[in-house]
Amino acid sequence: METVLLYVFIALQLGDVWTTQHALGNIKGSVEANPVVKAAMDKLGVLGGLLAIKAPVIALFWFLPMPIWALAIVVALYVFIVGNNARIILKHK
């Protein structure tokens, strides 16, 4: 079960990168809500900033043991984040 949640987490990270990049590049007035990610994007560009944050986070989750309940909470949070990004994109089509 933990391995499945890790793969779902990684897929959601990729979904977050794609939906964030799409929204910021195509929807006027879109902004990154996370100040840490925004600072990285300001220095490295949208894709570079997202990858600079996401890659170490994915590695951390992959290599450090975490209780399954905590991983499930993080996955649920990212389901909300990616779903919200997708909702914004669809709203502006």
DANORPE-V330489 format. One line per field, one symbol per residue. phi: phi as a letter, one per 30 degrees, with the letter a starting at -180 (. if undefined). psi: psi as a letter, one per 20 degrees, with the letter a starting at -180 (. if undefined). A space follows every 50 residues. Layout:
phi: ???
psi: ???
//
This chain:
phi: .dddddddeddddddddddddddddbceidbddddddedddddciddddd ddddeddddeddccdbedddddddddddddddddeddddddcd
psi: gggghghggghhghhggghgggghiiopipqphohggggghhhjrggggg hhggghgggghgipqqqhhghhggggghggghggggggghhj.
//
